[in-house]
Amino acid sequence: MNDLRLKKRGKWFYQAKTLKQCGTRTRSDMSKPYPVKFSNLKRKKVFGFAHYGPPPHIEIEKTLLLPGQGRELLGTIVHEAIHLAAEYLEEDAVLKIEEAVANQLWAMGFRRVVE
C-alpha cells in the first residue's frame, strides 16, 4: 500500500496505478451524460456537488436556474462533470479547465434552452 502514497505540498494523496483504479469511467461510459439534480445547497455553501455514486451524478444549487444565472450554471455543471470524469485531478486543475471550457462554450453561444 505504501507504493500508492504520494506526498505533494505536505499532503498525502493516494496514487492509483491505473486510471481504472481511480474510478474513472471507461470510454464506453463517456457517451452517457451524468444525471443532474437541482436542490438547495446553500447550507453547504457550494453551487454544485459531484456524487461519485453509484450511480455518479451532479447536484446543483437550484437558485442557478433563475434568470441571469446562465453563465454560473454552465460553469458549475462543467466543473462538477470534470470532477466525476477525472477525480484524480486537484481542485486548482479542475478550476483552470472549467474556466477555459465554460468561457469557450459561452463565447460560442451555448445557452440553456427552457422548453
Secondary structure, 3 states (H helix, E strand, C coil): CHHHEEEECCEEEECCCCCHHHCCCCCCHHHCCCCEEEECCHHHCCCEEEECCCCCEEEEEHHHHCCCCHHHHHHHHHHHHHHHHCCCCCHHHHHHHHHHHHHHHHHCCCCCCCC
